[in-house]
């Protein structure tokens, strides 16, 4: 995909993601402080603005870096810092990519997940955003056809998000609830799932609708 098209798809997906802010706020309210709705809407808005400012010939790595910077600056939250760090780590895998493809997407998502695991001192099963990111990275790595691989990533993340209900939160404010966190769906993992779904819809949208 051309980087200019990637920019358009990203903006469209983020505009749609804002529609899930209330759902994410409610999930986060049950488990934490409820700020995830604001984190996502302010962050997405800032990233869209940053993407609009990028020159037509910006590289994929520059695009990802701009997203990281805008998302971090829009938000003082731990989640925003972790996501921005993940995007920055992902951007480093794109330095040689002129037309990002599925292999680039797989490397990007994996590097972002690895960075979040490291900086957030978290692992799979801790009931965090990582639980949705890693199955998506697995699907992107395994698939041969880009559309099918993204579909599989969405399915994997959907399953992972449903599975977070049975888990006990082991990181962040949600961990204070201890066993009372069991039965509740993880807001961070849900946010990543919603982003993937919005990305999928943005990719499938007719080019004329992408603006
Ligand atoms: Mg929160």
Boltz pocket constraint, residues with backbone or C-beta under 6 A from the ligand:
constraints:
  - pocket:
      binder: B
      contacts: [[A, 28], [A, 32], [A, 33], [A, 34], [A, 35], [A, 36]]
      max_distance: 6.0
